[in-house]
């Protein structure tokens, strides 16, 4: 993570906490070059695998969308060559 003050990549996480709703992770960070401290918020779902009923619901929704798309797609035809062989 880049420091918001000096732009350095040399930062450490001081503290991590999950939000009450479990959707975000709040990280307190410190730059090792300029000692600036800052907070970042990250989506918690990016770091966690999806299991069980949630996975099945999401999978089913994706399948439904893909099936609707495939029904509405037209077949692709190769363009005819300008030159006859």
N, C-alpha and C positions, 0 to 999 in steps of 0.2 A: 504494500500500500504506500502510495506517495504521500509525503508530508504536505499538508495544505499551506504551510508557511514558506518552506524553502525548496520543496520539490524533490527532496531526497527520498530514495527507496529504502533507506536505512532506518526502519521503524520497528518498534516492538509493541505487542499487545500487553497492556497492563492489567485489564479486567474485561471479562466477557459475561454478559447477562442476557438471558432470554426474556423477551417481553412477556407480559402477563397473558396475552392471547396466544403466545407461542409462534407467532408468524415472523418475528424479527429477532435478530441477535444484535445487541448493542455492544460495541467494542470500544474501550478507552485505549487510545494508542499514544505513544510518545516517540518523537523523532530523536534518534541518537546523535544527530549532527547539530541541531539547533535547540533541542530540548523542548520544542513546542508540543503541547498536548492537544489532542483532538479526538472527537468521537465519530465513529462510523456506524451505520445501520445496514445490516445485511438481511436478505430474505432467508429465513430459517429453512424453508423447503428446498433451497438449493443444496443444502448440505445433508439432507436426510433422504433415505430411500423411502419409497411409497410401498406399503404393504397392505394386505388384507382387503377389506371392503372398499376402501378409497381407491386402491389400484384398479380393482375390477370395475368400478363406476367410471373412472377416467378412461380405461381401456375401451369400454363399451361406447362411450361418447365419441372417442376417436374413430372407432370402427364405423359408427353410424354416419359420421361426417364423410369419411372416405367412401363409403358405399353410395351416398348421395352424389358426391363428386364424380365417381366413376360412371354413374348412370347418366349424368348430364354431359359427359365429355364426348366429343366427336372423334371418330377414327382419323388417324393421321395418314395422309397419303404422300408418298414420295413424289417430288416434282418430276415431270417428264423432262428428259434430256432434250436440249436444243438440237443435238446431232443424232441422226439416225445411223445405226450401224448396219 
